C-alpha cells in the first residue's frame, strides 16, 4: 500500500505548497497566517473531510 503513495502525489503541487509555506513567517506565537494558508489549500488536496468540508 505505501509503495503506491507516489502514484497519488502531485510533485509540482507539493513543491508549490512547500514553497508557499516557507514564504510565510510563522514564529511562535504568530502561526495564524500559516494555518490560514494551509486551511485554504486543504480542499485542493482532498482534505475537505479533515476540516469539515470547508
N, C-alpha and C positions, 0 to 999 in steps of 0.2 A: 504494500500500500504506500509506504513512504517513498519508494522508488518512483512512484507515479506523480509525486508532487510537482516536479519541474514541468510536467505536461500542462499544469493548470496555472503556472506562474507567467505573467506577462513581464518579462525582464525590463522592458522600456518603461512600463508604468511603475514598476517597483523602483527603478532608478529615479524617475521623476518625483515620486513620493519621498524618497530618501533625501533628494536634493532640496525639496521644499521644506522638509523637516529641519535640516541643518541650517537653513537660512533664517529660522525663527528663533530669536533669543528666548530661552526657557529656563533661566536660572531660578532656583527656589527663592522666593515664593511666587514667581511670575510665570507659571506654566500654562496659564489660561489661553494665550494665543496659540500655543502649540496644540493644546487639547481641542480648541475650536477648529483648527486646521484639520486635525485628524478626524474629528467628528464629521466635518464637511466632506471628507473623502471616503468615509466608510461605505456609503451606499454604492459608490463606484466599484468597490472591491467585494461586493456581495456580503457586506457586514450589516445590512439593514436589520437583520434579526437580532443583532447584538445590541443595537441602540434603539430598539423598539419600533423599527420601521420608519424612522425619520427620513 
